[in-house]
């Protein structure tokens, strides 16, 4: 919840600070916005391995979470401080420290849940994580709307906003530390899983995929790359687009992003149920078409209002349809015992897109027009549709899951 609150706030206001306070052009703005994903590609596996090999009386993951949150919260304070004093060098240094700190504990935080949760409860556990993450995103959008006020002839003071996120993160982490005895629960989870593991689980690990399955894997990974290229361009640039094209004021852009977030989480459960009946591929294809159609319609919207709210709700539902199914579909193609490797493939393609798309979309914003943003999203959504239609494997119709909560077990 605390991690998602930070990233939601960061993606929304950081581009505005770079543009309005430091007059950074769209290309360099995109470069800075891509840096967190560059850090993620390089550092997340390293910190994950480090935490795997850590053993303290506080646990394997808790020290990373506590230290990472503390450093991130401390450095975050200086971001609005150096924004207000217009010190670009120190602003970028403090931003870099925050991004490094967030990378430091991102993988350990993700690994904590499966460490302390018996296997049969992990689907429900991940569903709870998704719900808590949504709460964090909603909190960030609400405080942006309440605390960001335009200043005539100047730029907003983001210090109250950053302080609210800092406090939220610290309180959340303290609550985690006080209520989760990692070592005790990890031991109990391990004991609960004894004798339940399938001895044949890894019998096919490392074997080559048949050509038809390999083709499907390539096409679904390309689809992942293309829809992240589409969606994340809008997500990272909409706050700037809203002020330049839609003339929105006082953090109004957060209201539309909030609508998309709420629509997505409301849709997870029905989409999960529909997917179990109709199959993953059909629902993903519908989601990609909805994404392309919504972005196309947004191209012609000239201001805020109910039409834009409806379109952003459609974007949220469409993105939910994709997210509920894409990761399970990719891993379904994996041989037994190779799920970890295929998870790595999935995140490599999604993170690569998130590194590239802020920069590439920034080139179009800078040298073509701000109005190129939504057509850019449409083009890559169409690419994703084309590649997704060529996927022939990984589609499983499962029927109802054991618990309605498990339909919320999706990729974050």
Secondary structure by P-SEA (a helix, b strand, c coil): caaaaaaaaaaccaaaaacccccccaaaaaaaaaaaaaaaaccaaaaaaaaaaccccccccaaaaaaaaaaaaaaaaaaaaaaaaccaaaaaaaaaaaaaaaaacaaaaaacccccccccaaaaaaaaaaaaaaaaaaaaaaaaaccccccccccccaaaaaaaaaaaaaaaaaaaaaccaaaaaaaaaaaaacccccccccccccccccaaaaaaaaaaaaaaaaaaacaaaaaacaaaaaaccccccccaaaaaaaaaaaaaaaaaaaaaaaaaaccaaaaaaaaaaaaaaaaaaacccccccaaaaaaaaaaaaaaaaaaacaaaaaaaaccccaaaaaaaaaaaaaaaaaacaaaaaaaaaacccccaaaaaaaaaaaaaaaaaaacccccccccccccccccccccc
